[in-house]
Amino acid sequence: MPKTYIIGHLKPDTDAVVAAMALEYLFLERDCFGYDQPQAVITDPLSPETNYLFDKFKVEAPPLITVTEIGADDQVVLVDHNEKSQRLTGLDEARIVEIVDHHKANLNLSTPVFLNFKPWGSTATIVYFFMEENGVTPDKKLAALMLAAIISDTVGFKSATTTDKDRKFGAKLAKLAEINDIDAFAFEIFKAKSDISTLNDEEIVQNDYKIYEFDQKTFISQLETIQQETLLAKKDQLLAAMANVKSQLEVELLFVAVTDVLQINTKLLLAGEAEVITAERAFGGSAVDYILDIGPKMSRKKEIAPAIEKVLKNNN
Ligand SMILES: [Mn+2]
């Protein structure tokens, strides 16, 4: 019997994993979606933050699969991503039947699929909306994880991507999860997110990155942390690691955003002179020793990547 795999992006964050689990829950509760054996899966290991949350709430992680497990009769629902560069490598695009996402669409599929895009703060917010529409209530643990996903993606409802839907559904999920102190829960999540103790410098640079096909191929990674100063203190090692990653991944520009989620501030680490010029044009100000303070901008999706893209477009 065919299966329906529900898959988040490569190097999944909490939202990608939890939104997949929440969709599985919804699809199992309601036959009307018509999916055979819906199953949330991951295709890369969990982040320390997601591991922390699964330990805390004693929830089992979705199984880790490889592309060879997806058969010719199986279907795939993508969550929290859409473009090819962020999908499971080798995934046959003909398997995709639905996409649930809150990122900019960059698609050219050859067949019609269900597209559920909403410009909200997290994919978990969108899945909660579908749950409400269908009269489905997540259980207590899933509610806690969905709240965590919203908090993680919106940096505790402080990112520019936050919408009223995130706040409203976040409050409902907190009630279902019996979490009274949302700020304390957010701080726990930020602490877990900041834990990069098991990573070497190149892994730190690549911990949460996206490659954008702008006029120049551009790598932007983001470290959301409560220890911005500690991270910047090892700037020289990070710059060396950035140079290595830049040549390994064959990107033309490489930026690492070090975002202090408590102070609400981002400092951009710049891999070289081209990045310095681009960043100064995009955000104003002057870089000092390959660091540019871009102030309270925290959203890669809404603030950082678009500003860089605009400068690169105007260059040509
Ligand atoms: Mn997301």
Boltz pocket constraint, residues with backbone or C-beta under 6 A from the ligand:
constraints:
  - pocket:
      binder: B
      contacts: [[A, 15], [A, 16], [A, 80], [A, 102], [A, 121], [A, 122], [A, 123], [A, 153]]
      max_distance: 6.0
